[in-house]
Amino acid sequence: MTGPDEETAVDGGLHVLVVDDELPAIEDLAYLLRADDRVREVSTASTGAAALRALDDRDLAALFLDIRMPGLSGLDLARVLTHFEHPPKIVFVTAYEAHAVDAFELHAVDYLLKPVGQERLAEAVRRVVAEVTGHPGPAAPAADEMIPVELAGVIRFVRRSEVRYAEAHGDYARLYTQRESYLVRTSLTALEDAWSEAGFLRVHRSHLVALAYIDEMYIESGRCAVRVGDMRLPVSRRNTRALRDRLVRSARPGTHRP
């Protein structure tokens, strides 16, 4: 059963609190949360102590909480909340994987790794709604993901639909749009898993390609390759069949490039 406080928390949308000691991280996450129709209000706090003071608001449904902060850390704050009769739900948002076990032992609803994409955040919001109401609800819609990237010290957002292909750079990946490229702290394998349903295919150990941007597929000296704009990208032998099949299936009358 949903209690009175929980009904208030979701009536007309969620009121959430973003807690992080870094202002750019607060601004990025707050921006993405305000774009979610299920979120009514986003408050912010830059310390654990300030977050505790904000908990006087009984309308608060969830905390999107950084872990490593000076003074009262995110884990410390979550431990304090375990003593509340009706604590808000906790979603940890951190750059570190090492605290995941501790987070879920504290009954966190979700554990997000920075930089957080719009689709992954939407799923976290869905989980908060499900926890608050007791109803799973539909999966988050597959929106055009907004990817936070840093360029010359400035954080900007790139639409996934603008990405033509991605290239592996060790534990990182470089995203290529028509005019720019951006290095993101995500592996190519992680992007492959997250973007396969959005029309991206791994054509080589080093490349993930948006099918909509492939201009040509051809065989040269027994090797398969694709052309994406002015770039020629190799296709491994084991991925050639899968690529050909996907291109045939995606060739529908009336389709167009994003």
C-alpha positions in Angstrom: 0.0 0.0 0.0 1.1 3.5 -0.7 1.1 5.8 2.4 0.0 9.4 2.5 3.5 10.8 2.2 4.2 8.6 -0.8 1.0 9.6 -2.5 2.1 13.2 -2.0 5.5 12.5 -3.4 4.2 11.3 -6.8 1.1 13.5 -7.1 1.8 15.7 -10.1 5.4 14.4 -10.4 8.4 13.7 -8.2 10.3 16.2 -6.1 13.9 15.1 -6.1 17.1 16.4 -4.5 20.5 16.4 -6.3 23.4 16.2 -3.9 27.0 16.7 -5.2 29.9 18.8 -4.1 30.8 19.8 -7.7 28.6 22.5 -9.2 28.9 21.3 -12.9 27.8 17.8 -11.8 24.8 19.3 -10.0 23.9 21.4 -13.1 24.2 18.6 -15.6 22.1 16.1 -13.5 19.5 18.8 -12.6 19.2 19.7 -16.3 18.5 16.1 -17.3 16.1 15.5 -14.5 14.0 18.6 -15.3 13.6 17.2 -18.8 11.8 14.1 -17.5 8.0 14.6 -17.4 7.8 12.5 -14.2 9.9 15.0 -12.3 8.0 18.0 -11.0 10.7 19.8 -9.0 14.5 19.5 -8.6 16.2 20.9 -5.5 20.0 20.9 -5.0 22.5 20.6 -2.2 26.3 20.8 -2.3 27.0 19.0 1.0 25.7 16.1 3.0 24.8 18.5 5.8 22.8 20.7 3.5 21.0 17.7 2.2 20.0 16.7 5.7 18.5 20.1 6.3 16.5 19.7 3.0 15.0 16.4 4.3 12.6 18.5 6.4 10.5 18.7 3.2 8.2 15.8 3.5 7.4 16.1 -0.2 10.8 14.9 -1.2 10.6 11.6 -3.0 14.3 10.8 -3.9 17.9 11.8 -3.5 20.3 11.6 -6.4 23.4 11.4 -4.3 27.1 11.6 -5.0 29.3 9.3 -2.8 32.6 11.0 -2.4 32.0 14.4 -0.7 34.0 16.2 2.0 32.5 15.9 5.5 29.4 13.8 5.4 29.8 11.4 2.4 27.0 10.0 0.4 27.2 6.6 2.1 27.2 8.3 5.5 24.1 10.2 4.6 22.4 7.1 3.3 23.2 5.3 6.6 21.5 8.2 8.5 18.4 7.8 6.3 18.1 4.2 7.4 16.9 5.5 10.8 14.1 7.5 9.2 10.5 6.1 9.4 9.8 7.1 5.8 13.1 8.0 4.1 13.3 9.2 0.5 14.6 6.8 -2.0 18.3 6.8 -2.8 19.9 6.8 -6.3 23.7 7.0 -6.1 25.4 8.9 -8.9 29.2 8.5 -8.8 32.3 8.1 -10.9 33.4 5.0 -8.9 32.2 1.4 -9.3 33.9 0.3 -6.0 31.0 1.3 -3.8 28.2 -0.6 -5.5 28.0 -3.4 -2.9 27.8 -0.9 -0.1 25.2 1.1 -1.9 22.8 -1.8 -2.4 23.3 -3.0 1.1 21.8 0.4 2.0 18.8 -0.4 -0.2 19.7 2.0 -3.0 17.1 2.1 -5.8 19.9 2.4 -8.4 23.6 3.1 -8.9 24.6 5.3 -11.8 28.1 5.9 -13.1 29.1 9.3 -14.3 28.8 10.7 -16.9 25.1 9.8 -16.8 23.1 9.5 -20.1 19.5 10.5 -20.4 18.2 7.0 -21.1 20.0 5.5 -18.1 18.7 8.3 -15.9 15.2 7.8 -17.2 15.4 4.2 -16.1 16.5 5.3 -12.6 13.5 7.6 -12.4 11.2 4.8 -13.4 12.6 2.7 -10.6 12.1 5.5 -8.1 8.4 5.8 -9.2 8.0 2.0 -8.9 9.5 2.0 -5.4 7.4 4.9 -4.2 4.1 3.7 -5.7 4.5 0.0 -5.5 3.7 -0.3 -9.2 6.4 -1.3 -11.7 5.1 0.9 -14.5 6.2 0.8 -18.1 9.9 0.8 -19.0 11.3 4.2 -19.7 10.7 5.3 -23.3 13.7 5.0 -25.7 14.3 8.8 -26.1 17.1 10.3 -28.1 19.8 10.1 -25.5 21.6 13.3 -24.5 25.3 12.5 -23.8 27.3 14.8 -21.6 30.7 15.5 -23.1 33.6 17.9 -22.1 35.2 20.1 -24.7 37.8 22.7 -23.8 36.7 22.6 -20.2 33.0 23.2 -21.1 30.3 20.5 -20.6 27.8 20.3 -23.5 25.3 17.7 -24.5 25.4 15.7 -27.8 22.4 13.8 -29.1 23.0 10.2 -29.7 21.2 10.6 -33.1 24.1 12.9 -34.1 26.8 10.2 -33.5 27.9 8.6 -36.8 30.3 6.2 -35.3 32.3 5.5 -32.1 35.9 4.4 -31.9 37.6 2.5 -29.1 40.3 4.3 -27.1 41.2 1.8 -24.3 38.7 2.2 -21.5 37.3 5.2 -23.3 35.4 5.8 -26.6 35.6 8.7 -29.1 32.3 9.7 -30.6 32.2 11.2 -34.1 29.5 13.5 -35.3 29.5 15.4 -38.6 31.8 18.1 -37.4 33.3 17.2 -34.1 34.7 14.3 -32.0 34.4 13.8 -28.3 36.2 11.5 -25.9 33.8 9.9 -23.3 34.6 7.8 -20.2 32.7 4.8 -21.5 34.0 1.6 -23.2 33.0 0.7 -26.7 31.5 -2.5 -25.3 29.3 -0.6 -22.9 28.1 1.6 -25.8 27.4 -1.4 -27.9 25.2 -2.9 -25.2 23.4 0.3 -24.6 22.9 1.4 -28.2 22.2 -1.8 -30.1 18.5 -1.2 -30.0 19.0 2.4 -31.3 20.5 1.2 -34.6 24.2 0.9 -33.8 26.2 -2.2 -34.7 29.8 -3.3 -33.8 31.5 -3.8 -37.1 35.0 -4.2 -35.8 36.7 -4.5 -32.4 37.5 -0.8 -32.8 34.3 0.6 -34.3 30.6 0.9 -33.5 28.6 2.4 -36.4 25.2 4.0 -36.7 23.5 2.1 -39.5 21.6 5.2 -40.7 24.9 6.9 -41.5 26.4 4.1 -43.7 26.7 5.4 -47.2 28.3 2.3 -48.8 29.3 -1.2 -47.9 31.8 -2.8 -50.3 34.4 -5.6 -50.6 38.0 -4.6 -51.5 40.8 -7.1 -51.8 38.7 -9.6 -50.0 38.1 -7.3 -47.1 34.7 -5.7 -46.2 34.5 -2.0 -45.3 31.9 0.7 -45.0 31.9 4.4 -45.9 30.5 6.8 -43.4 30.8 10.3 -44.9 34.4 10.7 -45.8 35.6 7.9 -43.5 36.3 4.3 -44.5 35.9 1.9 -41.7 37.0 -1.8 -41.8 34.5 -4.5 -41.1 35.8 -7.7 -39.5 35.0 -11.0 -41.2 32.9 -12.3 -38.3 30.7 -9.1 -38.4 30.3 -8.9 -42.1 27.2 -11.2 -42.3 25.5 -9.4 -39.4 26.1 -6.1 -40.9 24.7 -7.2 -44.3 21.6 -8.6 -42.7 21.0 -5.5 -40.6 21.4 -3.2 -43.6 18.9 -5.3 -45.6 16.4 -5.2 -42.8 16.7 -1.5 -42.3 16.3 -0.7 -46.0 12.6 0.2 -46.0 10.8 2.6 -48.4 10.4 6.0 -46.9 13.2 5.7 -44.3 15.5 8.7 -43.9 18.6 9.7 -42.1 18.3 11.5 -38.7 
